[in-house]
Structures are given as structure tokens and as C-alpha cells.
Amino acid sequence: MDNIDLKSLEIEELEEIFFNLGEKKYRARQAFKWIHQKMVSSIDDITELPQGLRDKLNSRYRLSMLKIAERLDSKQDDTSKYLFILDDGNIIESVMMKYKHGISVCLSTQVGCRMGCEFCASTKSGLVRHLLPGEILEQFYQIQRDQNISISNVVLMGSGEPLDNYDNVMKFFRIIHDKDGQNLGYRHITISTCGLATRIYDLADEGVPINLSISLHSPFDEERKKIMPIAKKYSIHEIMEACSYYIAKTNRRVTFEYTLINGINDEPKDALEIVKLLKDMLCHVNLIPLNSIKEFSHTKSNESSVQKFKDILLKNRINATIRREMGADVNAACGQLRRDYIDGGSS
């Protein structure tokens, strides 16, 4: 693990490495294409490079790889849940979802999470470490290789808080967008955050038109603090200000994720407060039925409450949809499968 991961490097960094090895710059571009376009599994597989150069690279560098520990395919829909083992033995998970408009993957950005949201399984064991750009990329590559598919959309909504791993996530964006890699358009990438307001400003200033998704879950600060500890640091007002800045800089619509919890945040007063909060903002509200976990005693809202909540938003000209539950039979909510595996629930 001490060797530098070539998969985590942008082309300019690779060019510097090859220059220091006494090689021509074009060799770096060759290596980059094989790593990110052909998705090779080892340095030895980059056969366009001379054997002597591959030997030199192998002595000092590595390619991060993931091992598929488990793959669960839903019998209800076209969803696959992956449990991956990292080079250091840590566990992460990803989800592949097939839609009419294309294939999406939900990727992890950290091993665990330190945000502490009450209803999320990912955070229950805390943060272990950040993922490297190559480890985020490798989830994407592994799923494409395993299912022989072409992924069209990426959502950073798996385990971890992406903006808490800011620098590595930004490098992931640039590498996956590179024309000599996967050439994935920024508009096909969504980043989900629980509301790290200062980082939302940073993201807006990057000038990359990705989609921003905010985990809101309550329009009232005091109620939000009870289920989302990050609310003690950033108020809803601060998050809204950051979102307005993001919209102004990128001209991209912001999505607000709202998990409906029975008796906690699903009352008409909550919906009406959201209307006040989001009035005239370029945004969309994604209503999500709660995925129950054993550490959180509350239950999801019933269908009638969900529909009534949505109707209030629509009546007041707030764009809203109800997320279709996918992969419920394979624990597709982030963190569930990893937790069960660690707890010994997997054979």
C-alpha cells in the first residue's frame, strides 16, 4: 500500500512520473488510456509499454484494485448490489441500477462516514478512511467489467460524505471526465451531500457543471439537528445560501433529498415550510420512503402521507417526485450490506 496508485493520478501527474523515469511524455498518455479507457487490472496488462518500462513501474507504483466479495441481484428490478474488498481489507459497497434512460451507479467515497445521520447505516461505525480517486473509479470499472455494460450516470451517494473527501472526489471527477478515459460528461454526475455549506461554495467555484443533491430531511433546524448532527454546524439558512450561490455559478438545478419518516417530518406543516424555503429556487424535491435499519426505531411514512406531502409541494409549484424504491430485497440502501458483512451476517 506504500506504492503510489497510478489509477489515482491525472495525466499531468503521470507525465511527471514518466519524465522522472527518463521516458517520453507520450508514454504517460498511453498508460492513462490503458488504465482508464481499457480498464486494465495490472501494470503488466499495459502491453503498449515496453516490458522494461512496466518492470520499472511495478517496482515503484501500483494500480488500486477491488475484489468483489459479494454481488446480490434483485429479483424485483434491475438492481445489483456490490460489496467490494479494498487492497487493505476494508469493505465498501456500490449499487448498479438500470433505468429506461440508461444505467446508473451509486458509488462510495469513504470507508464508513463521520456525519452521524440517525437513519443511515453507513455512519454507524464511524469513518475509517477516505477513498483514493482510483478506488472510487475502480468501483465504476469493476461493475462495467463484471456486467459487460456501459454506465451512463454516476451518483456519489454511497457510503461516506463526498464533500468530506473533497480533493480526492474532485480528482475522480476530472479523471472520469477525461477524453482519454471514460469521457463521462459532468452533467451525468451527481454529488450528494448532507450540507457542508463551505464546500458547496468551493464546488461551485470549480466550474464543473455536475448535479448537486442536498440531503435535507427537515425544513426546521431544531428537528434537523435531532436526526442529522451536521445541522449543528450548518444551519438550513446557510445551506440555502450556498445552494443559491451554486445555482448562480453553474445554472444547474439543485435536488433536495427528503426521507419521509413517520411522525417525524411528514406532516403538512413540514411540506408548507419547504414551500417557503424553496420558493423561486431552481430546484427539485426527491421524496424518499425511509429504508429502515435496526439502529433507528422509526418507520417510513405510509403511502397516503407521502402522496399528501407531494401534493402540497406540487400545489405550491415546487417540483417534486417520489423516488421509486429499488433493490429493497438486496439491502440497496447505503451501508446495510457492509454492516451485515462486518457483523458476520454474510456467509
Stockholm file with secondary structure:
# STOCKHOLM 1.0

chainA/1-347         MDNIDLKSLEIEELEEIFFNLGEKKYRARQAFKWIHQKMVSSIDDITELPQGLRDKLNSRYRLSMLKIAERLDSKQDDTSKYLFILDDGNIIESVMMKYKHGISVCLSTQVGCRMGCEFCASTKSGLVRHLLPGEILEQFYQIQRDQNISISNVVLMGSGEPLDNYDNVMKFFRIIHDKDGQNLGYRHITISTCGLATRIYDLADEGVPINLSISLHSPFDEERKKIMPIAKKYSIHEIMEACSYYIAKTNRRVTFEYTLINGINDEPKDALEIVKLLKDMLCHVNLIPLNSIKEFSHTKSNESSVQKFKDILLKNRINATIRREMGADVNAACGQLRRDYIDGGSS
#=GR chainA/1-347 SS CCSEEGGGCCHHHHHHHHHHTTCCHHHHHHHHHHHHTSCCSSGGGCTTSCHHHHHHHHHHEECCCCEEEEEEECSSSSEEEEEEECTTSCEEEEEEEEETTEEEEECCCEEECSSCCTTCGGGTTCEEEECCHHHHHHHHHHHHHHHTCCCCEEEECSSSCGGGGHHHHHHHHHHHHCTTTTCCCGGGEEEEESCCHHHHHHHHHHTCCCEEEEECCCSSHHHHHHHCGGGGTSCHHHHHHHHHHHHHHHCCCEEEEEEEBTTTTCSHHHHHHHHHHHTTCSEEEEEEECCCCTTCCCCBCCHHHHHHHHHHHHHTTCCEEECCCCCGGGTCSTTHHHHHHHTTCCC
#=GC SS_cons         CCSEEGGGCCHHHHHHHHHHTTCCHHHHHHHHHHHHTSCCSSGGGCTTSCHHHHHHHHHHEECCCCEEEEEEECSSSSEEEEEEECTTSCEEEEEEEEETTEEEEECCCEEECSSCCTTCGGGTTCEEEECCHHHHHHHHHHHHHHHTCCCCEEEECSSSCGGGGHHHHHHHHHHHHCTTTTCCCGGGEEEEESCCHHHHHHHHHHTCCCEEEEECCCSSHHHHHHHCGGGGTSCHHHHHHHHHHHHHHHCCCEEEEEEEBTTTTCSHHHHHHHHHHHTTCSEEEEEEECCCCTTCCCCBCCHHHHHHHHHHHHHTTCCEEECCCCCGGGTCSTTHHHHHHHTTCCC
//
